[in-house]
Amino acid sequence: MSCHEIEALRLGLMNVLGVGDDSAREHAEKELEGHLEGPIQGLVEADSLTELQRHLDAALVDLEEEVATMDSDDPEYDYTRGRLLAVRDAERAVGRLATQGESIVEGLGDAHDTLHETFPVEE
């Protein structure tokens, strides 16, 4: 059993954030062998938070559909539902990261404006 969505998201976040942990990357890539298609591939190849959010949303739709079609007696049912919860939590975490990033950009704009108000530049 494997949580491809989480591993793919880790790789995508490593791309977006510039994290160069070769060991973690190799482990994730090995776990994802044979599963690089659709939203999983999109997550792995994402190079922006917006792309990550879009592909993570698509992965959630696929996972929700998988859970909905499973028989509750299936031995993998509980695990799959657990994956769904983990991916939903990851979606919220990526959303918080995007919101924090936007706040930083906005704060830098405010700091820039304050600097120019304090020390006007004549053009």
C-alpha positions in Angstrom: 0.0 0.0 0.0 1.2 3.4 -0.8 0.1 7.0 -0.7 1.2 8.2 -4.1 -0.5 11.5 -3.7 1.6 12.5 -0.6 4.9 11.3 -2.2 4.1 13.2 -5.4 3.2 16.3 -3.4 6.5 16.1 -1.5 8.3 16.0 -4.9 6.3 18.9 -6.2 7.0 21.0 -3.0 10.7 20.2 -3.3 10.6 21.6 -6.8 8.6 24.7 -5.8 10.6 25.4 -2.7 14.0 24.5 -4.1 14.6 21.7 -1.6 17.5 19.6 -2.8 17.3 16.5 -0.6 18.5 13.9 -3.1 17.8 11.0 -0.7 14.2 11.9 -0.2 13.7 12.6 -3.9 15.2 9.2 -4.9 13.0 7.4 -2.3 9.8 9.2 -3.5 10.7 8.6 -7.2 11.2 4.9 -6.5 7.9 4.6 -4.7 6.1 6.4 -7.6 7.5 4.2 -10.4 4.7 3.0 -12.6 2.3 5.5 -11.2 3.3 8.7 -13.0 0.1 9.7 -14.8 -2.7 12.1 -14.3 -2.7 14.3 -11.2 0.2 12.3 -9.7 2.4 13.2 -12.6 1.2 16.8 -12.4 2.1 17.0 -8.8 5.6 15.7 -9.4 6.2 18.1 -12.2 4.6 21.2 -10.7 6.7 24.3 -10.4 4.3 26.6 -8.7 2.0 26.5 -5.7 -0.9 27.2 -8.1 -0.1 24.1 -10.1 0.3 22.1 -6.9 -3.1 23.2 -5.7 -4.7 22.4 -9.1 -3.2 18.9 -9.3 -3.8 18.1 -5.7 -7.5 19.0 -6.2 -7.7 16.6 -9.1 -6.0 13.9 -7.1 -8.5 14.4 -4.3 -11.4 14.0 -6.8 -9.9 10.7 -8.0 -9.3 9.5 -4.4 -12.9 10.5 -3.3 -14.2 8.5 -6.3 -12.1 5.5 -5.4 -13.4 5.6 -1.8 -17.0 6.0 -3.0 -16.8 2.9 -5.2 -15.1 0.7 -2.6 -17.0 -1.9 -0.5 -16.6 -1.1 3.2 -15.6 -4.8 3.7 -12.6 -4.4 1.4 -9.4 -4.9 3.4 -8.0 -1.7 1.9 -11.1 0.5 2.6 -9.9 2.0 5.9 -6.4 2.6 4.5 -7.8 4.4 1.4 -10.1 6.5 3.6 -7.0 7.4 5.7 -5.2 8.4 2.5 -8.2 10.6 1.7 -7.9 12.3 5.0 -4.2 12.8 4.7 -4.5 14.3 1.2 -7.3 16.7 2.4 -5.0 17.8 5.2 -2.2 18.3 2.8 -4.5 20.4 0.6 -5.2 22.7 3.5 -1.5 22.9 4.3 -0.6 23.9 0.7 -3.4 26.5 0.9 -1.9 27.9 4.1 1.5 28.0 2.4 0.1 29.9 -0.6 -1.7 32.4 1.7 1.4 33.0 3.7 3.4 33.5 0.6 0.9 36.1 -0.7 1.1 37.8 2.7 4.9 38.0 2.5 4.7 39.5 -1.0 2.1 42.0 0.1 4.2 42.9 3.2 7.3 43.5 1.0 5.2 45.9 -1.2 4.1 47.8 1.9 7.7 48.0 3.1 8.8 49.3 -0.3 6.1 51.9 -0.2 7.0 53.0 3.3 10.7 53.3 2.4 9.8 55.6 -0.6 7.4 57.6 1.6 10.2 58.0 4.2 13.0 58.7 1.8 11.4 60.2 -1.4 13.3 59.8 -4.6 13.3 62.7 -6.9 12.9 61.7 -10.5 
